[in-house]
Amino acid sequence: MKRRWGMMIVIFALATATLLFTDRTPRATSNVVDGSTATVRMGAAEITAEVAVSDQARSRGLSGRPSLSDHEGMLFVFPQPGRYRFWMQSMLFPLDIIWIEHNRIVDMAEDVPAPNPEVVTVTPKARATYVLEVAAGTAARLGIRVGDLVRIEFDNRRKNT
């Protein structure tokens, strides 16, 4: 009888650990395409982001664009978590860069300057699957902080550009 209870406790502990520590972050799927949009919610803040999934789209990013509006951004989707470094090559305006993993903000770089003349490179302290770029000052203005919960909803329709 004691042995049966012991096995039940072990099984319960393993099931609980699996539920608590399994990564339930939605991953990029084949139906998420470059140029589609995603709604990224962080607390009361909501950003409509263009999605960059392919290596080419992630490399190009926001380079050469003149600006972003207050609630716009670009969401970079990677196939697996990593410490993805970002550079400001050909950027025309400064950015806030937000790294996201397990539905939480795991790191941020605020007010990253556009190149003048040096190209700035930013490396996160934590691994992430998603990286959101928004106009500099957006994180402070909307009260976005490391540790905030994040919800991402993908819309597979392409953004009109």
N, C-alpha and C positions, 0 to 999 in steps of 0.2 A: 504494500500500500504506500509506504514512504517513497519507494522507488518510482511509482506511478506519479505521485505528486511532484517529485523532483523533475521528472521528464516534462510534465505539464508546465512547470515554472520555466524550464529552459526553453521550451517551444514558445511560450508567451514572451519571454525576454527577447528571443531572436526575432519574432514577428514585430514586436514594438520597435526594436532597433532598426529593422528594415524599413518600417514606415517613417521613422524619424530621420534616417540618414540617407534615404534614397533620393537621388536628384530628380525632382519632379518639374524642373524647369523645361518648358517646351523647347524643343530643338528645331533648328532649321529643317524644313522638309522640302521635297521636290516641288511642292506647289507654291513656295514663297520665292518670288522672282525679283530680279533687279528692277528698280523703278516702281514697284508696288508701294503701298503705304502701310504704315502701322501706327496705331494709337498707343502711345506710351504714357501710362498714368503713374505718377509718383505722388502719393498723398492727394492733395487737392489740385496739383498741377497736371495738365494734360498737354502733350506735345504730339503733333501730327508729323510723322517722320517718313521720309523717303527711305526705302530699304535698299541696302547694298549687300548682295550675297556672294557674287562671283569675285574671284581675285581681281579681275579688271575693274569692276565697279568699286570695290573696297580700296584699291590703289588710287583711283581717280578721286573718290570722295567728293568733297565740296570744292576742290581746287578750281580756281578761275571764276567761281560764282561771286557776284557782287555783294550779296548779303543774305540774311535769313530774317523772316518776320518773327515777332515775339513768341509765337507758339509753334514754330517750325523747327525741324531738325533732320538729321540723317542717322539712321540706325544701321550699324554694321553688324552683320550676323556671321558668326564663325562656326565651322563644323564641330568644334570642341573647345572646351575652356583652355585659355592660355593667357600669358602676359603679353598681350598684343600692344606693340609700341606704335604710336601715331606721330606723324611728322606734319609740318605745316607748309609743305612744298606748294608753291603757287596759290597760297591762300591770300585773299584780299581783305579779310577781316578777322579779328580775334575770336576765339571759341572757348566754351566750357566743354570739357570732355568727361563723360560719365561712363564708367565701366560697371556692367550689371551681370550678376551670376546668382543663381538660386532665388530669383525674384527679389533681389536686394541690390542696392547700390553698394559696391564693394570698394570703389575708389573714385576720386574726382580730381580733375585738374582744372582750376578756374582761371579765366582771363589769360589763356595761352595766346601769346601775340602772333600776329602774322609776320612773315619774314621781313626783316628790315635791318641789314641785308642778310643776316644769318638765318638759316632754316632751323626752327626749334623742333626738337624731338621730345616726346613725353612717354615715359614708361610707367605702367601702373604698378602698385605694390601687391596687387592680388590678381588671380586668374579670373577671366571673364569670358563668356560666350557672346555677349552683346556689348556694343559700345555705342553710346548716343552722343552726337555732337550737336550743340545748340549755340546760338550767338552768345558771346561773352556777356556775363552779368545775369543771364537767365536763371542760373542755379540760385544765386543770391536773391534775386527779385522774387522768385517763386518759393523760396525757403527749402530748396532741395538739398539734402545732406547725405553723407555716407551712412548706410544702415537703413535708409528709407526703403519701404516695400515698393515694388514695381510690378505693374501688370502690363503686359504687351499683348495687343490684339492685332493680328495681321489681316489686311484687306488685300486680296490678290489683284485688285484692279490697279492698273498703272496710273501714276500721277500724271495729270496734264501739265506738260512743260512748254 
